[in-house]
Amino acid sequence: MIVKTISRWLDHIIVVGPLRSLIQNPKIILRDNIGPGMTVLDIGCGEGFFSLGMARMVGHDGKAVCVDLKTETIENLKARAKKAGLSGRIDARVCDDHGLKIDDLTGQIDFALAFYVVHHAADIVRLMAQVHRALKSDGRFLVVEPRHHATADYCGTVKSRAQEAGFSITSYPKLMRNWAILLIKN
């Protein structure tokens, strides 16, 4: 229990502090999956830590679709994107517990990211199905969860739900203090 508490405390410091860009650098974590001209999806984008990095990586001809539950968070992301000169590359949307609000993107997404999000999902089966539908054939989906949430049972559940939705597992990327799985649409 003490180790779990310390781990959560460290994650909080890392996620909200200036160290985050050193430990969770979007360019390093996503470099093998995102390139110029792609359309990417950031699920549970928050205020855009990964979203802004993804928008830079897709370039002028790409698009980063960013979804989050909170209207205020999406507004903050839009403001940050404008300040960074990335507004034209970001499509920021408010989703809800019933869906990601991406039905208009069927077969259009090259890559999707769920960083520290899946353990919050009200329905993992629905989440996996929606992402699978949105992805192009051979599209990739990276799920990253903090180790203090990712027990062996939990990891097994995520893998099973992903496979049930039609994904294959391509790899388990090594990320400090995290559990990760890279999926591909069959």
C-alpha positions in Angstrom: 0.0 0.0 0.0 2.8 2.4 0.8 4.5 1.7 -2.5 1.3 2.3 -4.4 0.7 5.6 -2.5 4.3 6.8 -3.3 3.8 5.7 -6.9 0.6 7.8 -7.2 2.3 10.8 -5.6 5.3 10.6 -8.0 2.9 10.3 -11.0 1.1 13.4 -9.8 4.3 15.4 -9.5 5.5 14.1 -12.9 2.2 14.7 -14.7 1.6 18.3 -13.5 5.2 19.4 -13.1 7.9 20.6 -15.4 9.6 17.2 -15.3 6.9 15.7 -17.5 8.4 16.7 -20.8 11.6 15.0 -19.8 10.0 11.7 -18.6 7.0 11.6 -21.0 8.3 13.3 -24.1 5.6 13.0 -26.8 8.2 13.2 -29.6 10.1 10.2 -28.1 7.1 8.1 -27.1 5.2 8.6 -30.3 8.0 9.0 -33.0 7.5 5.4 -34.4 3.8 5.9 -34.8 3.1 9.4 -36.0 4.3 11.2 -39.1 3.5 14.2 -41.4 0.1 14.2 -42.9 -1.5 11.7 -40.5 -4.8 12.1 -38.7 -4.4 11.2 -35.1 -6.7 10.8 -32.1 -5.8 11.8 -28.5 -8.4 10.2 -26.1 -8.7 12.0 -22.8 -6.5 14.8 -24.0 -6.7 17.0 -21.0 -5.2 20.4 -21.7 -3.1 19.0 -24.5 0.2 17.8 -23.3 0.3 15.0 -25.9 -2.2 16.8 -28.3 0.2 19.7 -29.0 3.1 17.3 -29.5 1.0 15.2 -31.8 -0.2 18.3 -33.8 3.5 19.3 -34.3 4.4 15.7 -35.5 1.6 15.5 -38.1 2.6 18.8 -39.7 0.6 21.3 -41.7 -1.2 18.6 -43.7 -2.2 16.5 -40.7 -4.8 16.8 -38.0 -5.0 15.9 -34.3 -8.5 15.1 -33.1 -8.6 15.6 -29.3 -11.4 14.5 -27.1 -12.0 15.0 -23.4 -15.0 14.9 -21.0 -14.6 18.4 -19.6 -15.6 21.5 -21.6 -13.2 23.7 -19.6 -10.3 21.4 -20.4 -11.1 21.5 -24.1 -11.3 25.3 -24.0 -7.9 25.4 -22.3 -6.5 23.1 -25.0 -7.9 25.4 -27.7 -6.2 28.4 -26.1 -2.9 26.6 -25.8 -3.1 25.4 -29.4 -3.8 29.0 -30.5 -0.8 30.3 -28.5 1.4 27.6 -30.0 0.2 28.4 -33.6 -1.4 24.9 -33.9 -5.1 25.8 -34.0 -5.5 24.7 -37.6 -4.2 21.3 -36.9 -6.4 20.5 -33.8 -10.0 19.4 -33.8 -10.9 19.6 -30.1 -14.2 17.9 -29.0 -16.1 17.3 -25.8 -17.1 13.7 -25.4 -19.2 12.0 -22.7 -19.5 8.8 -20.8 -21.5 7.2 -23.6 -19.1 7.9 -26.5 -16.1 9.7 -27.9 -18.2 11.7 -30.4 -16.1 10.5 -33.3 -18.7 8.7 -35.4 -17.9 11.0 -38.3 -14.3 9.7 -38.4 -15.0 6.1 -39.3 -11.9 4.7 -41.1 -10.0 8.0 -41.0 -7.6 7.8 -38.0 -4.1 6.6 -38.6 -3.1 6.5 -34.9 -4.9 6.8 -31.6 -3.5 7.4 -28.1 -5.1 6.7 -24.7 -2.5 7.9 -22.1 -3.7 7.3 -18.5 -7.3 7.1 -19.7 -8.6 3.5 -20.1 -8.8 2.9 -16.3 -11.3 5.8 -16.2 -13.5 4.4 -19.0 -17.1 3.6 -18.0 -17.1 0.9 -20.7 -13.8 -0.5 -22.0 -15.7 -2.6 -24.6 -17.4 0.5 -26.1 -14.2 2.5 -26.0 -12.3 -0.2 -27.9 -15.1 -0.6 -30.4 -15.2 3.1 -31.1 -11.5 3.4 -31.6 -11.4 0.4 -33.8 -14.2 1.8 -36.0 -12.4 5.2 -36.3 -9.0 3.7 -37.3 -8.0 3.0 -40.9 -7.0 -0.5 -41.8 -3.7 -1.2 -40.0 -4.2 1.8 -37.8 -2.5 1.7 -34.5 -3.7 2.3 -30.9 -1.3 2.9 -28.0 -2.7 2.4 -24.5 -0.5 3.6 -21.6 -1.5 3.2 -18.0 0.3 4.0 -14.8 1.7 0.8 -13.1 -0.2 1.5 -9.9 -3.5 1.1 -11.9 -2.3 -1.7 -14.2 -2.4 -4.9 -12.2 -1.9 -8.2 -14.0 -5.6 -8.8 -14.0 -6.3 -5.3 -15.4 -3.7 -5.7 -18.1 -5.3 -9.0 -19.1 -8.8 -7.3 -19.2 -7.5 -4.6 -21.5 -5.8 -7.1 -23.8 -8.9 -9.3 -24.0 -11.2 -6.3 -24.7 -8.9 -5.1 -27.4 -8.8 -8.5 -29.1 -12.5 -8.8 -28.8 -12.9 -5.5 -30.6 -10.7 -6.7 -33.5 -7.2 -5.6 -32.5 -4.0 -7.5 -32.6 -1.2 -6.9 -30.1 2.0 -5.6 -31.9 4.2 -4.9 -28.9 4.5 -3.8 -25.3 6.5 -0.6 -25.4 8.8 0.0 -22.5 7.9 3.3 -20.8 9.2 4.4 -17.4 6.7 3.7 -14.6 4.0 2.7 -17.0 2.4 -0.3 -18.7 1.8 0.1 -22.4 0.4 -2.0 -25.2 0.5 -1.1 -28.9 -2.5 -2.5 -30.9 -3.2 -2.7 -34.6 -6.5 -2.8 -36.3 -7.0 -6.1 -38.1 
